[in-house]
Amino acid sequence: MAWSGGLYRIHGYVRGDVVPTVELLLAHKHAEARPRCAEVIAQVLRTGGYFCIYHRIMDARGRFRRVLTTGDGMLDPAGKVTGISGLMIDLTETVRNETDQAARDAVAGVTASRSEIDQARGILMGRLLISAEEAFDLLVSCSSRTNVKVATLSAGLVDIANSRQAPAVLDSVIRKLQANALPKHGGAGRAGALGRELG
């Protein structure tokens, strides 16, 4: 078995540190991936063919790496498998960068949504003279009834409130919110009373 310099590095070695063997290769596989990797290697050594496996390894320093291993069985002219030729690609940084970016995007999205939800609650509190909890319940209730996310409803309400449209347009939208809310929000309490007054 021969390893490239890159394969040694992925496993935390330099050429000459160890003698590469199938056993050493498998020893570095994450415990969850080891049986499947051993099965794939054995199958390719028996019958040849192509393989591609995404899995984790632990290098000589104890660091986990996410890798994509691909290769195929090399055959002699008689069709007998003589070895495996392949490539291992270290995807650790790529996965980490994508995960970090996804987390940053999610936090930014939640922060933006929370801000708009808070603004929408404030609008409802001021227009309907209700508590913050009642305003949020109204948004949630309307969201449940219409199958539109609270953040989307809130963004729409904030956009209308920030537009140059007449206050009557905002009142009309709030009435629609109340009408689309579950019954307890449309017929009882100050919100329901104001909804009847506006209607």
C-alpha positions in Angstrom: 0.0 0.0 0.0 1.3 3.4 -0.9 0.1 6.8 0.5 0.6 10.2 -1.0 2.0 13.0 1.0 -1.5 14.5 1.3 -2.9 11.3 2.7 -0.2 11.2 5.4 -1.0 14.8 6.3 -4.8 14.2 6.5 -4.0 11.4 9.0 -1.6 13.6 11.0 1.7 12.0 9.8 4.6 12.8 7.5 6.0 10.3 5.2 8.2 7.8 7.2 6.3 8.1 10.5 4.3 5.0 9.9 4.0 2.1 7.4 0.7 2.5 5.6 -1.6 -0.5 5.8 -5.3 -1.2 5.4 -5.5 -1.8 9.2 -3.9 1.6 9.9 -6.3 3.3 7.5 -9.3 1.6 9.2 -7.9 2.4 12.7 -8.3 6.1 11.9 -11.9 5.9 10.8 -14.5 7.2 13.3 -16.0 4.2 15.2 -19.4 4.8 13.5 -17.9 4.7 10.0 -15.3 1.9 10.5 -17.6 -1.1 9.9 -19.0 0.4 6.7 -15.6 1.5 5.4 -14.1 -2.0 6.2 -17.1 -3.6 4.3 -16.6 -1.3 1.3 -12.8 -2.0 1.1 -13.3 -5.7 1.4 -16.0 -5.7 -1.3 -13.7 -3.7 -3.7 -10.8 -6.0 -3.0 -13.0 -9.0 -3.8 -14.8 -7.8 -6.9 -13.3 -4.4 -8.0 -15.6 -1.6 -8.8 -16.0 2.1 -7.8 -16.7 3.5 -4.3 -17.3 6.8 -2.8 -17.8 7.3 1.0 -18.2 10.5 3.1 -17.1 9.9 6.6 -15.0 11.1 9.6 -11.5 10.1 10.6 -9.4 10.9 13.6 -5.9 12.0 12.8 -2.8 11.0 14.8 -3.2 14.2 17.0 -6.8 13.3 17.9 -8.5 15.8 15.6 -11.6 14.7 13.7 -11.7 15.4 10.0 -14.5 15.1 7.5 -13.4 13.4 4.4 -14.6 12.1 1.1 -12.9 9.0 0.0 -13.3 7.8 -3.6 -11.6 5.2 -5.7 -11.8 1.9 -7.5 -10.4 -1.6 -7.6 -7.4 -1.9 -10.0 -7.7 -5.0 -12.2 -5.0 -7.0 -14.0 -5.6 -8.2 -17.6 -7.2 -11.4 -16.2 -9.8 -9.3 -14.2 -8.3 -10.0 -10.8 -8.2 -7.2 -8.3 -4.6 -6.2 -7.6 -5.2 -3.2 -5.4 -7.2 0.0 -4.8 -6.5 3.3 -6.3 -8.2 6.3 -4.7 -8.3 9.8 -3.4 -9.2 11.2 0.0 -10.4 14.8 0.1 -10.3 16.7 3.4 -13.6 18.6 3.6 -13.2 19.7 7.2 -12.7 23.4 6.5 -15.3 23.5 3.8 -17.9 21.9 6.1 -16.9 24.2 9.0 -17.1 27.3 6.9 -20.5 26.3 5.5 -21.8 25.4 9.0 -20.5 28.7 10.4 -22.1 30.7 7.6 -25.4 28.8 8.0 -25.3 29.6 11.7 -24.5 33.3 11.1 -27.3 33.5 8.5 -29.8 31.8 10.9 -28.9 34.1 13.8 -29.2 37.1 11.5 -32.6 35.9 10.3 -33.8 35.3 13.8 -32.6 38.7 14.9 -34.3 40.4 12.0 -37.5 38.4 12.5 -37.5 39.1 16.2 -37.1 42.8 15.6 -40.0 42.9 13.1 -42.1 40.8 15.5 -41.4 43.2 18.3 -42.3 46.1 16.1 -45.5 44.4 15.0 -46.4 43.7 18.6 -45.9 47.4 19.4 -48.1 48.5 16.5 -50.9 46.2 17.7 -50.4 47.3 21.3 -50.7 50.9 20.3 -53.6 50.5 17.8 -55.7 48.0 19.8 -54.7 49.1 23.4 -53.7 45.5 24.3 -50.8 44.0 26.2 -47.6 42.7 24.6 -48.7 39.2 25.3 -52.1 39.7 23.7 -50.5 41.3 20.7 -48.2 38.4 20.3 -51.0 35.9 20.8 -53.0 37.7 18.1 -50.1 37.3 15.6 -49.6 33.6 16.6 -53.3 32.9 16.3 -53.6 34.5 12.8 -50.4 32.7 11.8 -52.0 29.4 12.8 -55.2 30.1 11.1 -53.7 31.3 7.8 -50.6 29.1 7.7 -48.4 32.2 7.3 -45.3 32.5 9.5 -45.5 35.0 12.4 -42.3 36.7 11.0 -44.0 37.1 7.6 -47.2 38.6 9.1 -45.1 40.9 11.3 -42.9 42.1 8.4 -46.1 42.9 6.3 -47.6 44.8 9.2 -44.4 46.8 9.8 -44.1 47.5 6.1 -47.6 48.9 6.0 -47.1 51.0 9.1 -43.8 52.4 7.7 -45.4 53.2 4.3 -47.0 56.5 3.3 -50.4 54.9 3.2 -53.3 56.3 5.2 -53.8 55.1 8.8 -57.1 53.6 7.5 -55.1 51.1 5.5 -53.2 50.0 8.6 -56.5 49.7 10.5 -57.9 47.6 7.7 -55.0 45.2 7.8 -55.3 44.9 11.6 -59.0 44.1 11.2 -58.0 41.4 8.7 -55.5 40.1 11.2 -58.3 39.9 13.8 -60.7 38.3 11.4 -58.1 35.6 10.6 -57.2 35.0 14.2 -58.7 32.1 16.1 -62.1 32.9 17.7 -60.8 33.9 21.2 -59.0 36.9 19.5 -61.8 38.1 17.4 -64.7 38.2 19.8 -63.5 38.9 23.3 -61.5 41.5 25.1 -60.4 44.9 24.0 -59.0 43.7 20.7 -62.3 42.2 19.8 -64.2 45.3 20.9 -62.0 47.5 18.8 -62.3 45.1 15.9 -66.1 45.5 16.1 -65.7 49.3 16.3 -63.5 49.4 13.3 -65.8 47.0 11.4 
